[in-house]
């Protein structure tokens, strides 16, 4: 089924009712894959324990500076995308880290917000590709 890409999570209800599942573009499929790679820890995927990234090894290491975390996350994501997303020629990975208050007015609860940007070239279409997303790491709260 080359050239057909499906939205995740898969709607298994539609499948059991013999309906078509939602199809997406190759760009969206690559974006889904990169998000899965970034948010999956190594060893979490039992059929391929190399799938994912080392980002979550640092999740509770609050002693590292933002620059060290930024470099570690960028390198980990580059390595994982090159290995697990063959439809993309990776050009660059940018990482930005900032502290974000997710608490209420009575109690501050700070977390590190990681913004990632993955730039590359979609090999099948020879078009530029840009994926941007963010997530929180670190249980820092006070």
Buried (B, 14 or more C-beta within 10 A) or exposed (E): EEEEBBEBEEBEEEEEEEEEEEEBEBBBBBBBBBBBBBBBBBEEBEEEEEBBBBBBEBEEEEEBEBEEBBEBBBBBBBBBBBEBBEBBEBEEBEBEBEEBEEEEEEEEEBBBBBEBBBBBBBBEEEEEBEBEBEBBBBEBEE
